[in-house]
């Protein structure tokens, strides 16, 4: 994505102060743009409105309004593990249970969603 900003100053007219506005130009993937604008349209939001909301949240939160991180690794399927890897994972689980670390199905689902996005 490539961004370029252009500032336009709007002068006073008839004693009424007009807000300063800036234009933000972004080059993005055509399909991404079309899909996003379709969703925004269904929500009754213009692309400019969405960008205004994003920038407002960046200022409010003093950072991105969502978590930025590298894609998580995929869990290794049991069938793709070597015997040593499987033994190591089973030993981790056994040690965890002996230490009293037991998780409900909901907690496991939460962990999988957080760590692997599944």
N, C-alpha and C positions, 0 to 999 in steps of 0.2 A: 504494500500500500504506500502510495506517495502522497504527501500532504503539502499544500501551499496555502498560506493565509494572505488575505488582502483586506486592509482596513479601510472602511469608508466612514468619513465623518459627516454627519448630518447637521447642518447649521440650524440656528434658531429661525423659526418662521412665525411671524405674528406674535412675538413675545413668548411663544411656547417652545421650550427646549425639546428637541428630538433626541432620542438615544443614539449613541454611537453604535454602529454595527460593524461586524467583520464578516467577510465571506471566507469560507473554508472550502478549498477545492481538494478532492481526494480521488485518486485513481484506484479503483477496486475491481475485482473480478466481476464481469458482467452478470454471470449467473447469481453470484452472491448478492449483487445490487438488486436484481429483479426479485429474488426470493424475499429479501429483507423488505423491499418496498411493498410487496404484495401483503406481507404480514402487517406492516405499519398501516397500510390503507385499511385493512380490516379492523384495525384498532382505532382508526380515525386520527392517526398521527402522521404529519408530514415528515419527510426526511430531515428538513430543517428543525422541526420540533424535536425529533429524536436526538439530533446532534446537540441541541440546546439542553435537553435533559441529561445527556451523557456528560457534557461539560459542567453542568450544575452539580452533578453528583461527584465529579472529580474534585471540584472546589470544596464541596461540603465534606467529603471524606479525606481530602488532602492526598489523594491517590486514586488508583483505578477502583471503580465501584464493584469489582469482582476480583476473585483470586486469579492470579497469573502464575502458572506453573508449567513445567515441562510435562508432556504426555506421560502418564503412568505406564509402568511396564505391565505387560500382560501376565497373569498368573500362569505358571508352568503346569500344563496338563499332566496328569499322572502317567498317561501312556507315553509321554515324551520324556519322562524322567529316567535317568540311569538308576540302577539298583542303589547306588550310593546316595544319590539325591533323595530318593524315596525314603531310604532308611534315616537320613538326616532330618527330613521333614517329620517323619513319624516320631522320632526321638524328641524333636522340639515340642510336638503336641503332647507327648507323654510327660515330659518335664513340666510343661505348662499346667497340665491337669494336677500333677503331684503338688505343684506350688499353689493350687487353689484357684488358678485362673480359668474360669469356666464362663463361656459366653452363650447367651440365648441365640436362637435363630435370627431374631431381629437385629441383635448386635452384630452378628456375622454379616448379615446383609448390609448393614451400615458401613462396616469396615471394607467390604468388597466394593461398595459404591464409592467410598472415599479414596481408597488406594488404587483401584483398577477401573473405576468408571463403569462398573457392571452391576 
